[in-house]
Each structure stands twice: as structure tokens, then as C-alpha cells.
């Protein structure tokens, strides 16, 4: 949430900062701004709204500065107005700061600083930081401390020790034109190493066009970037020795490659994601399991129950995961919204595996729920000790630092704010985990296991066929439903979470009200909503609940709802009931979610595109939700 970027080197900073912000806009797009240091002054330009507003403003301003910081904002404290946009400056306008995160004690700091004569210009929490740094700069002893290479670094270090919360910041100052100081405390920040130039960013896509040598900062670290190199310190001021590593990310991966939107490109990348997951997880000789998740042997010992914490789409993947783990491996599994669990955890049970699912690895609620679980089990006897597993698309994220075991999902970077390919990648991780547990506990017979794995190997082709057949169908339906105000999505069993996911995709990018229900629950209230104006999308694929869903769909039809069926190819019974069909291939019921979600993603995409909306950056949302 919020994107920050910084540059110091020999090129003109503005263009590099703008290009970096473009790649970070998925993190927030309420306002944007950049600050540079040139000819002894800080130049700060900010604009409300999307990045192109800032770009337009900058067209008329030429600043050849070679150092600068930039920010794209997702508003937390203070409305998305220009005066609240970052960078924020101190009273004398000599220090500029961008921040991602929340400064929890900003009110007290602001009052103290006001009493010392500092003048504030925004309602944000961030603004206390430049004022605090100015205060420390003013009061530092002269000459500089022998332990610190720079006054500026020292002042930032002193200031951050007074900040509470989770944050990443980048700071420049008019009086220190050769220094860019960056800090990480519970919010992501990477440093990029070029030839005589250095970068910092909230996420790697912002800098991958310039360098692939990166160093993610750890919590409690502060770095000083100069044209000569990068020095890293901890908050106590000790110098740390660290080496950058090479990033496995190509600049092309963060381009649209001919698709109109990132979301559509990412929907089309899903067969490849499944292939990569099959290659990574199902490439074992079968002893003791044909699945290889690179987890140590002790990980599997004595798991009596599982609890999963997640948010949004990841929570939906977790619901599918629960179904798979319970039905295949026979382990009782609970799924919790991370934001609820952290304040009302389940009673402590022994031998409990807690799984956090988060594609970004940065979702504040999920991280906090896991950290709380770790803490409340500390000091207890062995069987109550925390056993934590993360499922994430960003193993280098904060989640990677928090939990000892990770299953990396293999979606590649996802730019569209609405999760699509990362959802399918999470499903693949759950197939692998559930089957692995089942094989090791011998709760699945080897033939069934072989059948499911064989079925999974067919999925990439089936997704390709679905994409090919559904593109036009969903586009056509989008034309008819572009003005619809409410939608209901129904599913049962393993496809109930897919109904939830279909509804979430539609609401978040098309702003159409949509609800997902377990089909059998309709008659207990929601059926009152139905009439000819409320279409119902029902997932009715062969399996244990097929006839039940068909009956529930009939009930909706009897209330005049138009029925759209996610069915299987050549299903004559369904063809008679549904007004419109979005058929997928017939597969084992357990594998069906990975196919049934595809038409729902396409439907949501085409409706939003038809309505002329900003599919990749829907209003009010951000890709990684790093605040509570
Ligand atoms: C929906 C969506 C969000 C995220 C949620 C959790 O398309 O993207 O609902 O799924 O914010 O994000 P992660 O998985 O990064 O924890």
C-alpha cells in the first residue's frame, strides 16, 4: 500500500522516478508526487489523482536533478488531496520524505513538534517525519559523531527511533545533495545497485528496468545511498555487511504485452502458472509422497488440526484448501479472516499447524495474525509451540521473514489489482499440500492419488480450451449485463468459494453489487432479493452436489431471475434450465474450481471493460494492503 521510489546517480532523476511510480501504481493511486534536490533547494511537485496528473504537471517543469524520491499514495490519514500527497517537507522546506505505512504515534509527535514551532501543512501521519528529522539536525552536536559518517544519516536514525508503527521511508535534504537515506520497519523496501547509480523502491518492478541486483532491507535497517555506494546500518548505528542478489525478474514480465489490461494478460497466463506449479510440486519419485514441497520431514509430524488465516481472494483459496485437506487428508481445518482472528483467536490446541495465505506476503492483517499466533504459543510446552507455514507469491516478502516454512506460488508478478493468476497458483499450492498430507498419512489410495495428479496434468490444456471458448461468450454477456445493478453467484461444496470469488471479482472491478452464496442457503433469506432484474450465476458441474445446485437454480428461475450456468460441455439437462451457458471441461469434482473460476474472471473483466472502468486499478483498492 503506497509505493515509494528513490534514485541517486548520474541520470536525470525525474523520468526514472515517474517510470518507477508507474510500476508501483498498483499499490495506490489517490495522488502522487516527487521531490528532487537541485541547486541547493528541494523541489517538490505533487498532484491529486492518478500518476498522469503528476506527469502532466511535470511537463512544464525542467529539473535536471540527479537525486530524488517519489510516491504514489493510497490514503490512510487525510483525504486524497494535493496537500496530503507525499513527499512531505519540514517547515523550512529543506527536507523531503516519502513514507509507506502508518506512524501510529503521530498525534503526540505532531503536538510536541508544533509546540517547538514546526508548521504543518497536511493532515497526514507522515508529515511528522521531516519535522522530526529537522529537529534532530538542528540539535546534533558539531562536529559530527565519530561513529556516524553523516549528520543527515544520524538525524534520520535518531528520528526513526521515535516513530511507532510499520513504515518504510525515503528521505532527501537540500543541504545533503549526495545522500538518499532509506529506512525499513515492517514495510517492504528494496535497494537496487546500478553502475554508479542506486535505487530504492517498495517493490522490485519499479527498478527492474535499470538493475537486477537488489538487496531487500530487513526490519530495523537504515541505508545511506550516495553516488559512491550503499552503506547499511541497524537502528543502533552499527554498520552491517550485506551483498545484493540477482533478481529473477525480466522487465518484460511487467509489461502488458499486447493485452488491453494487465488483468486480461494475467487471466491468459494461468495455463502457464499451472504448468509451472506442476513442474515444481509434482516432480518427485513417490517416496514417501509423489509431491515435493521442499518442506522438512519434521514439518509433517503430528498435525492434529490446521487453521488458515487470509484475506480477500486468498481467503477464498483457503476455503478450497480446507475442503481439499479435510476430504483428502482427513485433517480438521478452520479458515479465518486474518483481520478477525487476530482479535479473537481460537482456543489454544496442541499440534496445530497455522497457515497464512497471502499473495503479496505483505497484508498487514495476515502478518499480524501469524505474529500473534507465534507470540501466544511462545514458552508453552512443545506440542503447543507455533507451527507456521506461509503460502505466498513473494517469498522474499515480510511473510518470508516471519514464518519458518514457505510454499512459493509460481504466478510470477501480478500487476492487476484484482487477483487472478495468483488465486489459481494458490489453488495449485493447496492441491499439492492436501495430496502430500494425504499420501503421507495414507488417507488416499494410490490409484485415486495417481488419478488426481493425472487430472491436474490435463488442467493447463483445459484452461486454454476454456479461455478460447469463453472469451467471446463472456464478452457478449458483458454487453447485456453492463447496466445490471445486482448479481447473485451460487455454488456448493468445493465450488462455493468460487461463487464468492466470482462475486468479489465482479464487485471490485465493475462496482456492481454482487453476492456469493452457498446455493442451499438461498431459501433462508437471500431468495427475497430475486426478480427479473437480478441475474443468478450458478456453478453446476458434475459431482456430489450437482443435482442440488440444479434444484437451487430452478428455484431462482421460478423467481424470474435470468440464469447463467457455469456447467460442463454437452450437459443437456443444464442447457434446458439455464438461459446462458459458460461450459468448462468435465473433470474430477475436486479439480473443478480451477476451471470454473476462469469464466467468472472473464465475465467480471469484460463487464468492467464494457463499462469503461479502470480494470487494473479499481477505485479505493490497492494491491498490497499493508495497513490494518
Ligand atoms: C481481490 C484481491 C484482494 C486480496 C486481499 C489479500 O482480487 O486482490 O481481496 O486477495 O487483499 O491480499 P494478499 O493475498 O496479498 O494477502
Boltz pocket constraint, residues with backbone or C-beta under 6 A from the ligand:
constraints:
  - pocket:
      binder: B
      contacts: [[A, 311], [A, 312], [A, 313], [A, 314], [A, 315], [A, 357], [A, 358], [A, 359], [A, 360], [A, 361], [A, 362], [A, 363], [A, 366], [A, 417], [A, 418], [A, 419], [A, 420], [A, 504], [A, 505], [A, 508], [A, 622], [A, 623], [A, 624], [A, 625]]
      max_distance: 6.0
